[in-house]
Amino acid sequence: MASTAQEALIAELLGDVGKLHDEVKALRESLPAIVADLNERTTALQTAIAGLGDEAVQATVRAHIENATEKIVTQALRDAAATVLTTTLQVPINRLESSAFAVYKAAKAMQRSAREQVAILVGVSLLAGAVGGAAAAATASYLKDHLTHARAPTIEHR
């Protein structure tokens, strides 16, 4: 039964990993469009900056925009990956935890049951040994006494 539950859990986990793979693949496919959109906006912004006139101001604004854009893209990718991982893997992780705990409890119950059965077998064995020993002693005593009494008249007549 435990192996069947484990097999079902593994199959379910593999299905969830497949979903995660599909979502990461979709994310990877949508990233070029996002980057292209950012590049268009950056180009438009650079054109607007070029209209400012002063080259020192333009360079400072460009550097600031590039730095901010890089930070935004990096954080967006981190957030997207964290969301995908959390939403996709949290359910299988919770199932895995609960199934592992159920298997642990079942193993403990089986261990307890095995100990009880061993204790019962030892007790029955000891009782059977005591009864058998008492029966053997009684039989030996009876046979000894019976032979002695049965031969007594024969022994006296000789």
C-alpha positions as CSV (number, residue, x, y, z in Angstrom):
1,M,0.0,0.0,0.0
2,A,2.8,2.4,0.9
3,S,4.6,1.8,-2.5
4,T,1.3,2.5,-4.3
5,A,0.9,5.8,-2.5
6,Q,4.5,6.7,-3.2
7,E,4.1,5.8,-6.9
8,A,1.0,8.0,-7.1
9,L,2.8,10.8,-5.3
10,I,5.8,10.6,-7.6
11,A,3.5,10.5,-10.7
12,E,1.7,13.6,-9.4
13,L,5.0,15.3,-8.6
14,L,6.3,14.6,-12.1
15,G,3.1,16.1,-13.6
16,D,3.6,19.2,-11.5
17,V,7.2,19.5,-12.6
18,G,6.0,19.2,-16.2
19,K,3.6,22.1,-15.6
20,L,6.4,24.1,-14.1
21,H,8.5,23.3,-17.2
22,D,5.7,24.5,-19.5
23,E,5.3,27.7,-17.5
24,V,9.1,28.4,-17.6
25,K,9.1,27.7,-21.3
26,A,6.2,30.1,-21.8
27,L,8.0,32.7,-19.7
28,R,11.1,32.3,-21.8
29,E,9.1,32.7,-25.0
30,S,7.4,35.9,-23.7
31,L,10.6,37.5,-22.5
32,P,11.8,38.6,-26.0
33,A,8.6,40.6,-26.5
34,I,9.0,42.2,-23.1
35,V,12.7,43.1,-23.9
36,A,11.7,44.4,-27.3
37,D,9.1,46.6,-25.7
38,L,11.6,47.9,-23.2
39,N,14.1,48.6,-26.0
40,E,11.4,50.6,-27.9
41,R,10.6,52.6,-24.8
42,T,14.3,53.2,-24.1
43,T,14.9,54.4,-27.6
44,A,12.0,56.8,-27.4
45,L,13.3,58.0,-24.1
46,Q,16.7,58.5,-25.5
47,T,15.3,60.5,-28.4
48,A,13.5,62.7,-25.9
49,I,16.7,63.1,-23.9
50,A,18.6,64.0,-27.1
51,G,16.2,66.9,-27.4
52,L,17.4,68.3,-24.0
53,G,20.5,69.7,-25.5
54,D,23.3,69.5,-22.9
55,E,25.4,66.4,-23.4
56,A,26.4,66.1,-19.8
57,V,22.7,66.1,-18.8
58,Q,21.9,63.5,-21.5
59,A,24.7,61.2,-20.4
60,T,23.6,61.4,-16.7
61,V,20.0,60.8,-17.6
62,R,20.9,57.9,-19.9
63,A,23.1,56.2,-17.2
64,H,20.3,56.6,-14.7
65,I,17.7,55.2,-17.0
66,E,19.9,52.2,-18.0
67,N,20.6,51.5,-14.4
68,A,17.0,51.7,-13.4
69,T,15.9,49.6,-16.4
70,E,18.4,46.9,-15.5
71,K,17.2,46.8,-11.9
72,I,13.5,46.7,-12.9
73,V,14.1,43.9,-15.4
74,T,16.1,41.9,-12.9
75,Q,13.5,42.3,-10.2
76,A,10.7,41.5,-12.6
77,L,12.4,38.3,-13.6
78,R,13.0,37.3,-10.0
79,D,9.4,38.1,-9.1
80,A,8.1,36.1,-12.0
81,A,10.3,33.1,-11.3
82,A,9.4,33.2,-7.6
83,T,5.7,33.4,-8.4
84,V,5.9,30.5,-10.8
85,L,7.9,28.3,-8.4
86,T,5.8,29.2,-5.4
87,T,2.4,28.6,-7.1
88,T,3.5,25.5,-9.1
89,L,5.7,23.7,-6.5
90,Q,4.0,24.6,-3.2
91,V,1.1,22.2,-3.7
92,P,3.3,19.2,-4.5
93,I,5.6,20.0,-1.7
94,N,2.7,20.2,0.7
95,R,1.4,16.8,-0.6
96,L,4.8,15.3,-0.4
97,E,5.2,16.4,3.2
98,S,1.7,15.1,4.2
99,S,2.3,11.8,2.4
100,A,5.7,11.4,4.0
101,F,4.2,12.0,7.4
102,A,1.4,9.4,6.6
103,V,4.0,6.8,5.6
104,Y,6.0,7.6,8.8
105,K,2.9,7.1,10.9
106,A,2.0,3.8,9.1
107,A,5.6,2.5,9.6
108,K,5.4,3.4,13.3
109,A,2.0,1.6,13.7
110,M,3.4,-1.5,11.9
111,Q,6.5,-1.4,14.1
112,R,4.3,-1.2,17.2
113,S,2.1,-4.0,15.9
114,A,5.1,-6.2,15.2
115,R,6.4,-5.6,18.7
116,E,3.0,-6.6,20.2
117,Q,2.9,-9.8,18.1
118,V,6.5,-10.7,19.1
119,A,5.5,-10.2,22.8
120,I,2.4,-12.3,22.4
121,L,4.4,-15.1,20.6
122,V,7.1,-15.1,23.4
123,G,4.3,-15.2,26.1
124,V,2.5,-18.1,24.3
125,S,5.8,-19.9,23.8
126,L,6.7,-19.6,27.5
127,L,3.2,-20.7,28.5
128,A,3.4,-23.7,26.1
129,G,6.8,-24.6,27.5
130,A,5.6,-24.4,31.0
131,V,2.5,-26.5,30.2
132,G,4.6,-29.0,28.3
133,G,7.1,-29.3,31.1
134,A,4.4,-29.8,33.7
135,A,2.7,-32.5,31.5
136,A,6.0,-34.2,30.9
137,A,6.8,-34.2,34.6
138,A,3.3,-35.5,35.5
139,T,3.6,-38.3,32.8
140,A,7.0,-39.3,34.0
141,S,5.8,-39.3,37.6
142,Y,2.7,-41.4,36.7
143,L,4.7,-43.9,34.7
144,K,7.3,-44.2,37.4
145,D,4.7,-44.7,40.1
146,H,2.5,-47.0,37.9
147,L,5.4,-49.3,37.1
148,T,6.5,-49.4,40.6
149,H,3.0,-50.3,41.9
150,A,2.3,-52.7,39.0
151,R,5.5,-54.7,39.6
152,A,5.3,-54.7,43.4
153,P,3.3,-58.0,43.6
154,T,5.6,-59.6,41.1
155,I,8.7,-58.6,43.0
156,E,7.2,-59.9,46.3
157,H,6.4,-63.3,44.9
158,R,9.9,-64.0,43.7
